[in-house]
Amino acid sequence: MPTSGQHADDAANLLLSQLNDVLDYSKIDIGALDLHETEFDVSEMSKNVLALFESSAKEKGITLLFDDELNHRFYATCDKGKLSQILTNLVSNAMKFTEEGEVEIVLSHGFPKGLKIQVRDSGVGIAPEHRKVIFEPFTQKDSTFSRIHGGTGMGLAISQRLVELMGGELTLSSQVGDGSEFTVLLPCCMRFPEEVESKPETKKAYRTESPIEILIVEDNPANQLVARTILELSGFKVTTASNGKEALDLVQQKQFALVLMDLQMPEMDGFEACKEIRELNDQSNALPILAMTANVSQQDRDRCKRVGMDDFIAKPVNRRTMLDMIDNWMGKKHEVFDA
């Protein structure tokens, strides 16, 4: 049986995905969502997404399958965080409407030198009249399913928008009573293991008897919840502040290992708060302060450098990016980032 800890982790990770969906959708609408391309192992990423649903799959008696039609691991260059978000939404949708049978991820070639990912399920299927509306935000295939299965209705809508933003296409093939198949086609560069130097991954565990404490300074409740959940699931102790003035008071009262600082806040913004913290004493001057912002213009970077910020974490927050950056700065002597 799944443990309560597994349930908590699954629920928290899926909550993060839903919150990021809403934030991303808003940013796409105003043309403010940036893509960050990196090279990564698509097979490993796909298996990690399936792992999020292991406990709920066991409860429902659903089999989770992974099929790499390329028959080996391969690397793709695109926005890993966004692709993982898309895949999480598609698997979540498949799980929601499958009461028995299986949910499967299949990887293969798509565009010339591109990537094709299919998410298949043996669920109830989708009638032709419902196939367009399911890609609209805050809708589900019908009110009966909404009452039974719940959900925000954002997953498929944001997935389609993200795929299009990445230059690709999301399509649906389905038959009522015989399951559904969502296909993502992305025109991204791919490399195979023989072309990539194998580097063992070193994972750090933060769960200790005396957790490392991080201060989150963020006035938006949704953004604050996302960041807090990511950190607490990773074993950190978290304190929150809703503006720069609260942060300045807290830094003088207790010792933090690192500060995540929003820039635009009431009463005292992140720029002024960072400047005030740096002027307190030598200890606060060495405290890593990372800006959390959706706007990473050169003007913002220059201003952050002047007040003593160390680095940027882009919103909406990506779990892996945040933890990697914290890894990088944890224990590092304060040194202003290179703008």
Buried (B, 14 or more C-beta within 10 A) or exposed (E): EBEEEBEEBBEBBBEBBBBBBBBBBEBBEEEEBEEEBEBBBBBEBBBBBBEBBEBBBBEEEBEBEEBBEBEEBBBBBBBBBBBBBBBBBBBBBBBBBBEEBBBBBBBEBBBEEBBBBBBBBBBBBBEEEBBEBBBEBEBBBEEEBEEEEEBBBBBBBBBBBBBEBBBBBBEBEBEEEEBBBBBBBBBBEBEEEEEEEEEEEEEEEBEEEEBBBBBBBBBBEBBBBBBBBBBBBBEBBBBBBBBBBBBBEBBEEEEBBBBBBBBEBEEBBBBBBBBBBBEEEEEBEEBBBBBBBBEBEEEBBEBBBEBBBBBBBBBBBBBBBBBEBBBEBBEEEBEBBEE
